[in-house]
Amino acid sequence: FMDIKEKCKSLGLKWIGGVGPEDAKVIVVGEALGREEEVRGEPFVGGAGHLLDGALRQVSLERSSLYITNVVKVRPPNNDLGRLKELGISISDFLPILREEIEMRKPNLVVALGGHALQALTSSSSMMKMRGSILESTLVPGVKVVPSVHPAAVLRNYKWRALLVI
């Protein structure tokens, strides 16, 4: 039995964990790494990251005060989470690590960006219906989760820009 981090490294995948203070009171959880994130070694530094930064400024949050991570710590083939199975891995393989990241920080709030993050954190799959609601995490009971559309989705459908800022 090989843990997921070792398995990803053995597949030649670049593993990129979260960034931010250990005592962050807000955690932002995205879905997976994109090309720019893989190159630069940090979550949310590409186009979606720039949109996220703007949304954070609108609600007076400093990126440096947040812990920012992804459910999946590697870039899936062609940025398609559905293709992880080609590598013999699944989203659920990463959940113990996400749980640990959240439990270590004891945040007041976790923001789930996108449907896969929402599913991982709450077992809910209805992003557009639940967006902006305060839900309890099923991954880490007692933790509040607020879902929002993923900034990458906004890049593809700019009319959703207002949905990003809760």
N, C-alpha and C positions, 0 to 999 in steps of 0.2 A: 504494500500500500504506500503510495507516494502522495504527499500532500499537494494541494493544488498549486502552490507557488513553485515547488520543485517540478511538477509536471509541466507547467507553462514554460519554465526555463528550459526544460529538456526538449520542448517543442520549438525552441528558438524565439519565444515570445518575450517581449520586453515587459516586465512587471513594474507597474507604477502605482504606488500606494497613495494615500491621502496626504494633504499638506495643511498646515495650520497649527495653531496652539493646542497643546494637550488639554487645556482647560476651556476650550471653546464652548460657549453656551448655545451656539447654533451650528449645526452640521448641515452641509449641502451635499446631497447624494445624487449623482448623475447615473448614467447607465453604463457606459464603457468609454474607453479611450478612442479618440479619433486620430487621424494622421499627425496633426500638429502636436497633439499631446504626447504621442509616441516619440516624436522627434525631440521635443523639448523636455520630456521627462516629468511633466506636471499636468494635473487635471485642469480642464477648462482654460486653456491658453490660446486656442484657435478662435475662429469666428464666433462659435457658441460662447466661448469664454468672454469675449468682448461684450456680447449682448448681456451675459450674466452680470458682468461688472457694472454696466449701465443700469440694469434693473436693481442691483444692490444699492447703487448711489441714490436711486429714486426713493428707496425706503430707508435711507440713512444708515446703511450697514457698511462697515469697512471690510473688504475682502480679507484683510490681514487678521481680523478678529474671528474669522470663521474657520472651521475645519471643512475642507472640500475634498470629497472622495467620489469614487464610482462603485457601483455594485460589482462590476467586472473590471478587474485590475489590469487587463491586457486589451489590445486592439483586436476585435474579431475580424475574420476575413472580410474584406470589402466593407468594413464598418457595419456588418449585418450580424446582430446577435443570434439570429436563427441559424447562422452557419458555424456556431461554436461546436455543434455536434460533429462536424467534419473533423475536428481536432480531438474528439473524444472527451470533451468537457462540456459542462452545462452551467447555466446561471446559478443553480442551486449549490454547485461546488464552491462558490465564492461567499455564500451566505454566512458561514461561521466566522469568516474574517470581518465582514461588515458588522456582524453582531458584536464582535470583540472591539472594533473601532468605536462603536457607539457606547458600549458598556464602560469602556475605559474613560470616556470623556463626560459621561453623565450630563448630556445637553438638556437645555430647557425645550429645545425644538429641533426637529429634523425636517428639512425641506427636501421633498422627493421630486426630482426633476425628471419627468417622463413616466410613461406607463410601466416600464420594466422596474424602475426604482420604486414606484408605488406598489407594484405587485410584491417585490422583495420585502418591503418594509411593512405592508399591511395586509397582504393577500387580496387586496382589491384590484380589479383590473379596469375600473371605469374612471379613467383620468378626467375626462371632460365633465363628468357628472360630479366628481369628488373635488375637483380643483378648488383650492381656497378653503376647503373644510379643515377642521381640526380632527384628526383621526388618532386612534391609539395604535401603536405598532404591535403587530403580532410577532415580529422578529425579536423585539426587545420590549416586552410588556411594561407599561407605565410611561413609555416615551411618546410624546406628542409628535405627530407627523402632519405636515401641511403639503399636499401635492400641488405641483404647478407644471405647466407645459415645459418641455425641454427646450432650451434655447436653440438647439439644432433644428427642431421642428419649426421654430419661428423663422429661422433662416430660409426654410423651404416654403413657408406660408406666412408672409409678413403681416397679414391682417391679424394674426394671433399675438402680435407684439404686446398688446394691452393685457392679454391673458397671462403673460409671464410675470408681470408685477401684480402681486396679489392685493 
